[in-house]
Amino acid sequence: MTRIWEPETRFRYWLEIEILAAEAQAKLGNVPAEAVKVIRSKEPKTSEEFQKIIARADEIEQQTKHDIIAFVSACAEHIGPEARFLHLGMTSSDVLDTALACQLRDAGVLLMQDLDRLMEVLQRRAYEHKNTVMIGRSHGIHAEPVTFGLKLALYFDEFRRHRQRLYWAIHRIAVGKISGAVGTFANIEPSVEDYVCEKLGLKGEPCSSQIVSRDRHAEFFTTLALIASSMEKLATEIRHLQRTEVYEAEEYFSPGQKGSSAMPHKRNPVLSENITGLARLVRSMAVPAMENVALWHERDISHSSVERNIGPDATVTLDFALNRLTGLMDKLLVYPENMKRNMDRLGGLHNSQRVLLKLVSAGLSREDAYATVQTAAMKIWTGQATSFRDELLKNPQVREKLGEAEVDSCFDIAYHIKHVETIFRRVFERRDPT
């Protein structure tokens, strides 16, 4: 990922765009074919040659204060007289935007591969814990049982949606333009753009100004922000599950690892916390990308400084964070016995809705049934009793409407997870159109 954003990669794309445009001009008879052959033959063959041109361009830019002019001038020194056929009818943004499209596309492809690896791990761990029962929580409070596999299936499905979003964001960002100063093709034929973009694996912008419209870039960066948000969501889940009072899952703690400089006993969720922070960084880059959409008339340059930062920063950061999250989930330690212990802490209260529904089916109004079940439940919450079942059976109305055997049937854990297989089929057997 870092190589995509190195100066050499950018300069290689810039030069390739210039040479391809010259080739297209030669096909139109606007440039001597022999001159293009000379230009192509003098293209730098090694990284060392490129570094010399880059260094020379940097020197020239100190005087010109213009990167593309400096680049073209440095290339002219290297190539010789034939270099006068470079950049004919083109403007700087023809080179800059087309190269940026290549870089963002390349970065997006790597991020797609990162997502594929993460989803592979999530699917494997989901099946591993498909029937590992744990308490579900809403508002941080015990609700009804779920399985850890269902949790991971949900995240798999969420990241699959992000994969689809990224696929289309890459499709829409992979657009170049070779249309001249304000996008009118006044000094360059549209066929030049067609040729250059086809050779680079891009599409031409159907209607450009001096630049490619920045809604494309905004979509790309907001997609990265959405991916980061779901990463933080998963990292926060792990952080909560690792809390000492919960301790249902834990980041792998390697031999020799230390958790605190002061307290030798500490085992902290440092990877999850790190991912949370990195997600904030990636999200912070979505807003300036959206603000780049509104530029003056056919263009201004206020977007340029933003993109020079967020292009590498957002993609490199997300690439690193996705790989870190994949490793975290691959080695995550899961403690089913602690999950069961926590679920049983409230004496069976997670079955309250089933009892409520049973009483309603037996003839009680919903209001009366709710009051009956809540009265018994609150005694567990306040420590006056420890068994929800026993408290229910102390109520004459419950005994009359349901009986002991019917109440006992409400405490069968299999009831809560009977559709896990169905959910897994819906998640993992669905085809991804991308």
C-alpha positions in Angstrom: 0.0 0.0 0.0 2.8 2.4 0.8 4.4 1.8 -2.6 1.3 3.0 -4.3 1.8 6.4 -2.7 5.6 6.7 -3.1 6.8 9.6 -5.4 8.2 7.1 -7.8 4.9 5.4 -8.4 3.2 8.8 -8.9 5.9 9.9 -11.4 5.7 6.6 -13.2 2.0 7.1 -13.8 2.5 10.7 -14.8 5.1 9.7 -17.4 3.0 6.8 -18.7 0.0 9.2 -19.1 2.2 11.6 -21.1 3.7 8.9 -23.3 0.3 7.3 -24.0 -1.1 10.7 -24.9 1.8 11.2 -27.3 1.1 7.8 -28.8 -2.5 8.7 -29.4 -1.5 12.0 -31.0 0.8 10.1 -33.3 -2.1 7.9 -34.4 -3.9 11.1 -35.3 -0.9 12.4 -37.3 -0.3 15.2 -34.8 3.1 13.9 -33.6 5.8 12.1 -35.6 5.7 8.3 -34.9 9.5 8.2 -34.7 9.5 10.9 -32.0 7.2 8.7 -29.9 9.5 5.7 -30.4 12.4 7.8 -29.1 10.4 9.0 -26.1 9.3 5.5 -25.2 12.9 4.2 -25.7 14.2 6.8 -23.2 11.7 6.0 -20.6 13.6 5.3 -17.3 14.2 1.5 -17.0 15.3 1.4 -13.3 14.3 2.9 -10.1 17.6 4.7 -9.9 16.9 6.5 -13.2 13.5 7.5 -12.0 14.9 8.8 -8.7 17.3 11.1 -10.6 14.4 12.6 -12.6 12.4 13.0 -9.4 15.3 14.8 -7.7 15.7 17.1 -10.8 12.0 17.8 -10.9 12.1 18.8 -7.2 14.9 21.2 -8.0 13.0 22.8 -10.8 9.8 23.0 -8.7 11.7 25.2 -6.2 11.8 27.8 -9.0 8.5 27.1 -10.9 6.3 26.4 -7.9 4.4 24.0 -10.2 4.8 20.3 -9.9 3.7 19.2 -13.4 5.7 21.9 -15.2 8.8 20.8 -13.2 8.1 17.2 -14.0 7.7 17.9 -17.8 10.9 20.0 -17.7 12.8 17.3 -15.9 11.6 14.6 -18.4 12.6 16.9 -21.3 16.1 17.1 -20.0 16.2 13.3 -19.8 14.5 12.6 -23.1 15.9 15.3 -25.3 14.3 17.3 -28.2 11.5 14.8 -28.8 10.1 15.7 -25.4 8.5 18.8 -27.0 5.7 16.4 -28.1 4.7 15.7 -24.5 1.8 17.4 -22.9 0.4 18.7 -26.2 -3.1 20.2 -25.6 -3.1 18.9 -22.0 -3.5 20.6 -18.7 -2.0 19.7 -15.4 -5.2 18.1 -14.1 -5.2 15.7 -17.1 -2.1 14.2 -15.6 -2.9 14.6 -11.9 -6.4 13.4 -11.9 -5.8 10.4 -14.2 -2.8 9.3 -12.1 -4.8 9.8 -8.9 -7.5 7.6 -10.3 -5.0 4.9 -10.9 -3.6 5.2 -7.4 -7.0 5.1 -5.7 -8.1 2.2 -7.8 -4.9 0.3 -6.9 -5.4 1.1 -3.2 -9.0 0.1 -3.4 -8.1 -3.3 -4.9 -5.7 -4.0 -1.9 -8.4 -2.9 0.5 -10.9 -5.4 -1.2 -8.3 -8.1 -0.6 -8.0 -7.0 3.1 -11.8 -7.3 3.4 -11.8 -10.7 1.9 -9.3 -12.0 4.4 -11.2 -10.5 7.3 -14.5 -12.0 6.1 -12.8 -15.4 5.7 -11.7 -15.3 9.3 -15.1 -14.0 10.5 -16.9 -16.8 8.7 -14.6 -19.5 10.1 -14.9 -18.3 13.7 -18.7 -17.9 13.2 -19.1 -21.5 12.3 -16.8 -22.5 15.1 -19.1 -20.8 17.6 -22.4 -21.2 15.8 -23.9 -22.8 18.9 -21.8 -21.2 21.6 -24.6 -19.7 23.7 -24.2 -16.3 25.4 -26.4 -13.6 26.7 -27.4 -10.9 24.3 -27.3 -7.4 25.7 -29.3 -4.3 24.8 -28.3 -1.0 26.5 -25.5 -3.0 28.0 -28.1 -5.0 30.1 -28.9 -8.7 29.8 -31.6 -9.3 27.2 -32.1 -12.8 25.7 -29.6 -15.5 24.6 -27.8 -15.4 21.3 -24.7 -17.3 20.2 -21.3 -15.9 19.6 -21.5 -17.3 16.1 -24.5 -15.1 15.4 -22.6 -12.1 16.5 -19.8 -12.9 14.1 -22.3 -13.7 11.3 -23.7 -10.2 11.7 -20.3 -8.7 11.3 -19.6 -10.8 8.3 -22.8 -9.6 6.6 -21.9 -6.0 7.5 -18.4 -6.2 6.0 -19.9 -7.9 2.9 -22.0 -4.8 2.4 -18.9 -2.7 2.7 -17.2 -4.9 0.2 -20.0 -4.2 -2.3 -19.8 -0.5 -1.5 -16.0 -0.5 -2.1 -16.4 -2.4 -5.3 -18.6 0.3 -6.8 -16.6 3.1 -5.3 -13.5 1.7 -7.1 -15.6 1.4 -10.2 -16.6 5.1 -10.0 -13.2 6.4 -9.0 -11.4 4.6 -11.8 -12.1 7.5 -14.2 -9.5 9.7 -16.0 -9.7 12.8 -18.1 -7.5 14.1 -21.0 -9.8 16.9 -22.1 -7.7 20.0 -21.7 -7.8 23.2 -19.8 -11.6 23.4 -19.0 -12.6 20.0 -20.2 -13.8 21.1 -23.7 -11.3 19.1 -25.8 -10.6 22.4 -27.6 -6.9 21.6 -28.0 -6.9 17.8 -27.9 -9.1 15.2 -29.5 -11.5 13.0 -27.4 -9.9 9.9 -28.9 -6.7 10.7 -27.0 -8.5 10.4 -23.7 -10.1 7.2 -24.9 -6.8 5.7 -25.8 -5.0 6.8 -22.6 -7.8 5.6 -20.3 -8.2 2.3 -22.0 -4.5 1.5 -21.7 -4.6 2.4 -18.0 -7.7 0.3 -17.3 -9.8 3.4 -16.6 -12.9 4.9 -18.1 -13.0 8.5 -19.4 -15.0 11.1 -17.5 -18.1 11.6 -19.7 -18.2 15.3 -19.0 -15.4 16.9 -17.1 -14.5 20.5 -16.1 -10.8 21.1 -15.7 -10.9 18.2 -13.3 -12.8 15.0 -12.6 -15.8 15.8 -10.5 -15.0 15.3 -6.8 -18.2 13.5 -5.9 -16.4 10.4 -7.1 -13.6 10.9 -4.6 -16.0 11.8 -1.8 -17.8 8.5 -2.4 -14.5 6.6 -2.2 -13.4 8.2 1.1 -16.8 8.0 2.8 -16.8 4.3 1.9 -13.5 3.9 3.7 -15.1 5.8 6.6 -18.0 3.4 6.7 -15.6 0.4 6.8 -13.7 2.0 9.6 -16.9 2.6 11.6 -17.8 -1.1 11.4 -14.3 -2.0 12.4 -14.7 0.2 15.5 -18.0 -1.4 16.2 -16.4 -4.8 16.2 -13.4 -3.6 18.2 -15.7 -2.0 20.8 -17.6 -5.3 21.1 -14.3 -7.1 21.9 -13.3 -4.4 24.4 -16.6 -4.9 26.3 -16.4 -8.7 26.2 -12.8 -8.5 27.6 -13.8 -6.4 30.6 -12.9 -8.1 33.8 -16.5 -8.3 35.0 -17.5 -9.9 31.7 -14.5 -11.8 30.4 -16.3 -13.7 27.7 -13.6 -13.1 25.1 -10.0 -11.8 25.1 -7.3 -10.7 22.7 -4.5 -13.2 22.4 -1.8 -12.4 25.0 1.5 -13.6 23.7 4.3 -15.0 25.9 6.4 -12.2 27.2 3.8 -9.6 26.4 3.3 -6.9 29.0 0.1 -5.1 29.8 1.2 -2.3 32.1 4.4 -0.7 33.2 3.0 -0.4 36.8 0.7 -3.4 37.2 2.1 -6.8 36.2 -1.3 -8.5 36.2 -2.8 -6.4 33.4 -4.0 -8.0 30.1 -5.4 -5.1 28.1 -7.4 -5.0 24.8 -4.7 -2.9 23.2 -5.3 -4.0 19.6 -9.0 -3.2 19.8 -8.3 0.1 21.3 -5.7 0.8 18.6 -8.3 -0.1 15.9 -10.8 2.2 17.5 -8.3 5.1 17.3 -7.4 4.4 13.7 -11.1 4.2 12.8 -11.5 7.8 14.1 -8.6 8.9 11.9 -10.1 7.3 8.7 -13.5 8.8 9.4 -12.0 12.2 9.9 -10.9 12.2 6.3 -14.4 11.8 4.9 -15.6 15.3 5.7 -12.8 17.1 3.8 -13.4 14.8 0.9 -17.0 15.8 0.8 -16.1 19.5 1.1 -13.8 19.1 -1.9 -16.9 18.5 -4.1 -17.8 22.2 -4.2 -15.1 24.0 -6.1 -15.2 27.3 -8.0 -16.5 27.2 -11.5 -14.4 24.8 -13.6 -12.0 24.2 -10.8 -9.8 25.7 -8.1 -7.0 24.1 -6.2 -8.4 23.9 -2.7 -9.0 20.2 -3.1 -5.4 19.4 -4.0 -3.8 19.8 -0.6 -6.5 17.7 1.0 -6.1 14.8 -1.4 -2.4 14.8 -1.1 -2.9 14.0 2.6 -6.0 11.9 2.7 -5.2 9.7 -0.3 -2.2 8.0 1.3 -3.3 8.5 4.9 -6.8 7.0 4.6 -5.8 4.0 2.5 -2.6 3.2 4.4 -4.3 3.6 7.8 -7.3 1.4 6.8 -5.0 -1.2 5.2 -3.0 -1.5 8.4 -6.1 -1.5 10.6 -7.9 -4.2 8.6 -4.9 -6.5 8.8 -4.7 -5.8 12.5 -8.4 -6.6 13.0 -8.0 -9.8 10.9 -5.2 -11.0 13.1 -7.1 -10.1 16.3 -10.2 -12.1 15.2 -8.1 -15.0 14.0 -6.4 -15.4 17.4 -9.3 -14.2 19.6 -9.7 -16.3 22.7 -13.4 -17.2 23.5 -14.6 -18.5 26.9 -17.9 -20.3 26.6 -17.9 -21.3 30.3 -17.8 -17.6 31.3 -20.6 -16.9 28.8 -22.7 -19.5 30.5 -21.9 -18.2 33.9 -22.8 -14.7 33.0 -26.0 -15.8 31.4 -27.1 -17.6 34.5 -26.2 -14.7 36.9 -29.8 -13.4 36.9 -31.4 -16.7 37.7 -33.1 -17.3 34.3 -34.5 -13.8 33.7 -33.5 -14.1 30.0 -36.7 -16.2 29.7 -39.0 -13.5 30.8 -40.5 -12.8 27.4 -41.3 -16.4 26.8 -43.2 -16.6 30.1 -45.0 -13.4 29.2 -46.1 -14.9 25.9 -47.2 -18.1 27.5 -49.4 -16.3 30.0 -51.0 -14.2 27.2 -51.7 -17.4 25.2 -53.2 -18.9 28.4 -55.7 -16.1 28.6 -54.2 -13.3 30.6 -54.3 -9.8 29.2 -50.9 -8.6 28.1 -50.9 -5.9 30.9 -51.7 -8.4 33.6 -49.1 -10.9 32.3 -46.4 -8.3 32.0 -47.1 -7.1 35.6 -47.0 -10.7 36.9 -43.7 -11.5 35.2 -42.1 -8.2 36.1 -43.0 -8.6 39.8 -41.2 -11.9 39.9 -38.3 -10.5 37.9 -37.7 -7.5 40.1 -37.2 -9.7 43.1 -34.2 -11.2 41.3 -32.8 -7.8 40.3 -33.1 -6.5 43.9 -31.5 -9.6 45.4 -34.6 -10.8 47.3 -34.6 -14.0 45.3 -32.2 -16.0 43.1 -34.5 -18.2 41.0 -36.9 -16.6 38.5 -38.6 -20.0 38.0 -39.3 -20.4 41.7 -40.6 -16.9 42.0 -43.0 -17.4 39.1 -44.3 -20.6 40.7 -45.1 -18.8 43.9 -47.7 -16.9 42.0 -51.1 -18.7 42.1 -52.2 -17.2 38.8 -49.1 -18.6 37.1 -49.7 -22.0 38.6 -53.3 -21.9 37.5 -52.7 -20.7 33.9 -49.5 -22.6 33.2 -48.6 -25.2 35.8 -45.1 -26.3 36.8 -44.3 -28.3 33.7 -45.3 -25.5 31.4 -43.2 -23.0 33.4 -40.2 -25.4 33.2 -40.6 -25.6 29.4 -40.0 -21.8 29.3 -36.5 -22.3 30.5 -35.2 -24.5 27.6 -32.2 -22.7 26.0 -32.8 -24.5 22.7 -35.9 -22.3 22.2 -33.7 -19.2 21.8 -31.3 -20.7 19.2 -33.7 -22.8 17.1 -33.3 -20.6 14.1 -29.5 -20.2 14.1 -29.1 -22.6 11.2 -31.6 -20.6 9.2 -29.8 -17.4 9.9 -26.5 -18.9 8.9 -27.9 -20.1 5.6 -29.3 -16.6 4.9 -25.9 -15.0 5.6 -23.3 -17.5 4.3 -25.1 -19.1 1.4 -26.1 -15.9 -0.3 -24.0 -15.0 -3.4 -22.1 -11.7 -3.4 -22.9 -10.0 -6.8 -19.4 -8.4 -6.8 
